[in-house]
């Protein structure tokens, strides 16, 4: 047996959950990504999607993707840097820059590669990357590719952040990288105080708006957390993805012209990755236009969010500090989290388990997420099923203690 295979065999977590009949991953969906989906011929309520605006099957989005394939084909056969730039790429970048309130923007093929390609590129050996302990894995991966000093602060803890800033040399670049909306817990970053500390210590701020775009923003504009707090001019770079509210695949970074031009010529995941496809580009463009022209979608998402949050609170669920369409239902037990996910699926509710090592074994949870196209009747059905299964599994015991 090879040494590599021997090492791979030591990973038994997936085999163990399969053997126990509670493996919850790679469930094959046989329909479009809607509020209800079909799996194994069975219709289930979808509360595990990131399609916050419910645009993945919108006629205008699908038509835009089809038209792009007819005109440009299915792929670019190269990177943006060489033969892979289309006029629709450039046009979308201009729209995204304006949407984010910045001078310029750059599209990457995936959201993950944005963070990997930006965080790992803009600072040098003598500089600092400072990140929240609950930041997305792509931010952490990006920091690993950098030669800068990495400093982690406790989640949304400003005293911890300031302590890390105090360790930095005053004349070196200090990049604070944070999620706008944290993807598992659903809480919002304390951006006003982060900006204050950034100014105090002459640091820069990059915000990941993957779960903020289409959700947060003043007057339901969906521009993100930086707009929600009125701090667009105080944030240096705004990152976003297409795979959530914008109903496609890909991502972007927006900032000043000098920074974006530097990334355009130095960010390795951008330069050495194949260009985002015509269909994905056109779909994201169409979804962005719908987001801008239909703020009522965002408003409806928030109406549903408040409705669901009230329902979970009335059931005495432990939902942490969330205030967004991402609602964590804390279980605090790995095996029980898997079993509850299975039981809810049997009851017709699709939700996502979040277990260690993604979180501490004491912080395992069910991630319940909403779309603007859900109905209150669908939410009520899900709440009833969740209460039934939680009662079966004695989930409420620790919240009543």
C-alpha positions in Angstrom: 0.0 0.0 0.0 1.3 3.4 -0.9 2.1 5.9 1.9 -0.4 8.4 0.4 -3.3 5.9 0.2 -2.5 4.8 3.8 -2.8 8.3 5.0 -6.0 8.8 3.1 -7.5 5.7 4.7 -7.1 7.3 8.1 -9.8 9.7 7.2 -12.9 7.9 8.3 -15.4 10.6 9.2 -17.4 10.3 6.0 -17.3 6.5 6.1 -18.6 6.5 9.7 -21.5 8.7 9.0 -22.4 6.7 5.9 -22.3 3.5 8.0 -24.6 5.1 10.6 -27.0 6.1 7.8 -26.8 9.9 8.6 -24.5 11.1 5.9 -26.0 14.5 4.8 -23.9 15.7 1.9 -24.1 15.6 -1.9 -27.8 15.1 -2.0 -28.7 15.0 -5.7 -31.2 17.7 -6.7 -33.3 16.9 -9.8 -34.9 20.2 -10.3 -34.1 23.9 -10.3 -32.9 25.7 -7.2 -36.3 27.0 -5.9 -38.2 27.2 -2.6 -39.1 23.5 -3.2 -36.8 21.0 -4.9 -37.0 17.4 -6.0 -34.6 14.8 -4.6 -35.0 11.1 -5.3 -38.4 12.0 -6.8 -39.6 13.6 -3.6 -40.5 17.3 -3.3 -38.9 18.9 -0.2 -38.8 22.5 1.1 -35.5 24.1 0.4 -34.1 26.1 3.4 -30.5 25.3 2.6 -29.9 27.6 -0.3 -27.9 30.9 -0.6 -30.1 32.2 -3.4 -31.4 35.0 -1.2 -33.4 36.7 -3.9 -34.7 33.6 -5.5 -33.3 34.5 -9.0 -31.7 31.3 -10.1 -34.8 30.4 -12.2 -35.9 33.9 -13.1 -36.8 34.1 -16.8 -34.7 37.1 -17.5 -31.7 35.5 -15.9 -32.1 32.3 -17.8 -32.7 34.1 -21.1 -29.6 36.2 -20.6 -27.5 33.1 -20.1 -29.0 31.4 -23.1 -28.4 34.5 -25.3 -24.8 34.7 -24.2 -24.1 31.1 -25.2 -25.7 31.7 -28.6 -23.5 34.7 -29.2 -20.2 33.9 -27.4 -20.2 30.1 -27.0 -19.8 28.0 -23.9 -16.3 29.0 -22.7 -13.4 31.3 -23.2 -10.5 28.7 -23.5 -8.2 31.0 -21.7 -7.6 33.5 -19.0 -8.9 37.1 -18.9 -5.2 38.2 -19.1 -4.8 36.7 -22.6 -7.7 35.7 -24.8 -10.5 35.5 -22.3 -11.8 39.0 -22.0 -15.2 39.8 -23.5 -17.1 43.1 -23.8 -19.7 41.7 -21.4 -17.0 41.1 -18.8 -15.9 44.7 -18.9 -19.4 46.1 -18.9 -20.3 44.0 -15.9 -17.2 45.2 -14.1 -18.2 48.8 -14.7 -21.7 48.1 -13.3 -20.3 46.3 -10.2 -17.9 49.2 -9.5 -20.8 51.7 -9.5 -23.0 49.3 -7.5 -20.3 48.9 -4.8 -19.5 52.7 -4.8 -15.9 52.2 -6.0 -13.8 53.4 -9.0 -13.2 50.0 -10.6 -13.9 46.3 -10.2 -12.4 43.0 -11.3 -14.3 39.7 -12.0 -12.9 36.4 -10.9 -14.1 33.0 -11.9 -15.2 32.0 -8.4 -15.9 33.8 -5.1 -13.3 31.7 -3.4 -10.6 32.7 -5.8 -11.4 36.4 -5.2 -10.4 36.2 -1.6 -7.5 33.8 -2.3 -6.3 36.1 -5.1 -6.7 39.5 -3.3 -5.8 38.7 0.3 -2.7 36.8 -0.8 -1.5 39.5 -3.2 -1.9 43.1 -1.8 0.4 42.9 1.2 4.1 42.2 1.5 6.6 40.4 3.8 6.8 43.2 6.3 3.0 43.9 6.3 0.1 42.5 8.3 -3.2 40.7 7.6 -5.7 40.9 10.4 -8.8 38.7 10.3 -11.8 37.7 12.3 -11.7 34.1 13.7 -15.0 33.4 12.0 -14.0 34.7 8.5 -14.8 32.5 5.5 -12.3 29.7 4.6 -11.4 31.6 1.4 -10.0 34.5 3.4 -8.0 32.2 5.6 -6.7 30.4 2.5 -5.8 33.7 0.9 -3.8 34.8 4.0 -1.9 31.5 3.9 -0.5 32.3 0.5 0.8 35.7 1.7 4.3 36.2 3.3 2.7 38.8 5.6 2.3 38.4 9.3 -1.1 37.0 10.1 -3.0 38.1 13.2 -6.4 36.7 14.2 -8.9 38.5 16.5 -11.8 37.1 18.4 -15.1 37.3 16.6 -16.5 40.8 16.5 -14.4 41.7 19.5 -13.1 45.2 19.1 -10.7 45.0 22.2 -9.2 41.9 20.6 -8.8 43.6 17.3 -7.2 46.7 18.8 -4.7 44.5 20.7 -3.7 42.9 17.4 -3.4 46.3 15.7 -1.1 47.5 18.6 1.3 44.7 17.7 1.8 46.1 14.2 4.6 48.4 13.1 3.0 51.9 12.4 4.7 52.4 9.0 3.7 49.0 7.6 0.5 48.1 5.7 -2.2 46.6 7.9 -5.1 45.0 6.1 -8.2 44.1 8.2 -10.3 41.5 6.3 -13.8 40.7 7.6 -17.0 39.1 6.5 -19.9 41.5 6.3 -22.5 38.9 7.2 -21.0 35.8 8.7 -22.1 32.8 6.7 -22.9 30.3 9.4 -23.9 32.4 12.4 -25.8 35.1 10.4 -24.6 38.0 12.5 -23.3 41.3 11.1 -19.8 42.6 11.5 -19.3 45.6 13.7 -18.1 47.7 10.8 -18.5 51.2 12.4 -16.0 50.3 15.2 -13.7 48.5 12.9 -13.5 51.6 10.7 -12.8 53.7 13.8 -9.9 51.4 14.8 -8.6 51.3 11.2 -8.4 55.1 11.2 -6.8 55.2 14.6 -4.0 52.8 13.5 -3.8 53.8 9.8 -5.1 50.4 8.6 -7.0 49.4 5.5 -10.3 47.5 5.4 -11.5 44.8 3.0 -15.1 43.5 3.5 -16.4 40.3 2.1 -20.0 40.9 1.0 -20.8 37.4 -0.2 -23.8 37.2 2.1 -24.5 40.9 2.3 -25.2 41.7 -1.4 -28.9 41.3 -2.1 -29.6 41.3 1.7 -28.2 44.4 3.4 -28.2 48.0 2.4 -30.1 51.3 3.0 -33.6 51.5 1.6 -33.5 47.8 0.6 -30.9 48.5 -2.1 -29.0 45.3 -1.4 -25.6 46.9 -1.8 -24.2 45.3 1.4 -23.1 45.9 4.9 -20.8 48.8 3.9 -23.8 50.6 2.5 -26.0 49.6 5.4 -23.7 51.5 7.8 -23.0 54.4 5.3 -19.3 53.5 5.3 -18.6 52.8 1.6 -15.9 55.6 1.5 -14.2 54.2 4.6 -13.9 50.7 3.2 -11.0 50.2 0.8 -12.1 47.0 -1.0 -15.5 45.4 -1.4 -15.6 41.7 -2.3 -18.8 40.0 -3.6 -19.9 36.7 -5.1 -22.4 35.8 -7.9 -23.3 32.5 -6.4 -25.8 33.8 -3.9 -28.1 36.7 -4.6 -26.8 37.1 -8.2 -27.8 33.6 -9.3 -24.6 32.6 -11.1 -21.0 31.6 -10.4 -18.0 33.9 -10.0 -17.1 36.9 -7.9 -15.6 40.3 -7.9 -13.4 42.8 -6.0 -14.1 46.5 -6.1 -11.8 49.3 -5.0 -9.8 52.3 -6.3 -8.4 52.2 -9.8 -4.8 51.8 -8.7 -5.5 48.8 -6.5 -7.6 47.1 -9.1 -5.1 47.6 -11.8 -2.4 46.1 -9.6 -4.5 43.1 -9.0 -5.3 42.8 -12.7 -1.6 42.3 -13.3 -0.4 40.5 -10.2 -3.2 38.3 -8.7 -2.2 34.8 -9.6 -5.7 33.1 -9.2 -7.0 35.8 -11.6 -4.2 35.6 -14.2 -3.8 31.9 -14.3 -7.5 30.8 -14.1 -9.8 30.4 -17.1 -12.1 33.3 -17.6 -15.7 33.2 -16.2 -18.0 31.8 -18.8 -20.3 34.0 -21.0 -23.4 32.4 -19.6 -22.3 33.0 -16.0 -21.4 36.6 -16.8 -24.7 37.4 -18.5 -26.7 35.7 -15.7 -25.0 37.7 -13.0 -25.5 40.9 -15.0 -29.2 40.2 -15.4 -29.6 39.4 -11.7 -27.8 42.6 -10.8 -30.2 44.6 -12.9 -33.2 42.9 -11.2 -31.7 43.6 -7.8 -31.2 47.3 -8.6 -34.7 47.7 -10.2 -36.7 45.7 -7.7 -35.9 46.6 -4.1 -39.2 45.1 -3.1 -37.5 41.7 -3.4 -35.1 42.7 -0.7 -37.9 44.1 1.4 -39.9 40.9 1.1 -36.8 38.9 2.1 -36.6 41.0 5.3 -40.3 40.6 6.0 -39.9 36.8 5.8 -36.8 37.0 7.9 -38.5 38.8 10.8 -41.4 36.3 10.5 -39.1 33.3 10.7 -37.0 34.8 13.5 -40.2 35.4 15.6 -41.3 31.9 15.0 -38.0 30.4 16.1 -37.9 32.6 19.2 -41.4 31.6 20.1 -40.3 27.9 19.9 -37.4 28.7 22.3 -34.8 27.8 19.7 -31.2 28.9 20.3 -30.4 31.1 17.3 -27.4 33.1 18.6 -26.9 36.7 17.5 -28.3 36.4 14.0 -30.3 39.3 12.5 -30.3 38.2 8.9 -31.9 35.5 6.6 -29.2 33.1 7.8 -30.6 31.5 10.9 -28.4 29.1 12.9 -30.3 26.6 15.1 -27.7 25.5 17.6 -27.7 21.7 18.4 -24.3 21.5 20.1 -23.7 17.9 19.3 -22.1 16.5 16.1 -24.1 13.2 15.9 -27.4 14.8 16.9 -26.9 17.4 14.2 -26.5 14.8 11.6 -29.5 12.8 12.9 -31.7 15.9 12.9 -30.7 16.8 9.4 -31.8 13.3 8.3 -35.1 13.4 10.2 -36.0 16.8 8.8 -35.2 15.6 5.3 -37.6 12.7 5.9 -40.2 15.2 7.0 -39.7 17.2 3.8 -37.3 20.0 4.9 -33.9 20.5 3.4 -31.4 22.2 5.8 -27.7 22.2 6.1 -25.7 20.7 9.0 -22.6 22.6 10.3 -20.4 20.4 12.3 -16.8 20.2 13.5 -14.2 20.9 12.3 -16.0 23.7 10.6 -17.2 24.8 14.0 -16.3 23.6 17.5 -18.1 20.4 18.5 -20.0 22.5 21.1 -21.2 24.9 18.5 -22.7 22.5 15.9 -25.8 23.8 14.3 -28.5 23.5 11.6 -28.2 26.4 9.1 -31.7 27.6 8.0 -31.7 30.2 5.2 -34.4 32.1 3.5 -35.2 33.3 0.0 -37.3 36.2 -1.0 -39.5 33.8 -2.9 -40.4 31.7 0.1 -44.0 32.0 1.4 -45.1 32.4 5.0 -47.0 29.1 4.5 -43.8 27.4 3.6 -42.1 28.8 6.6 -44.9 27.7 8.9 -44.7 24.2 7.5 -40.9 24.1 8.1 -41.3 25.5 11.7 -43.9 22.8 12.4 -41.5 20.0 11.2 -38.6 21.5 13.0 -40.5 21.6 16.3 -41.6 18.0 15.8 -38.1 16.8 15.2 -36.5 18.9 17.9 -39.0 17.6 20.4 -38.2 14.0 19.3 -34.4 14.7 19.7 -34.8 16.6 23.0 -33.1 19.7 21.5 -34.9 22.1 23.7 -33.7 20.6 27.0 -30.6 22.8 27.3 -32.4 26.0 26.3 -35.0 25.4 29.1 -32.4 24.5 31.8 
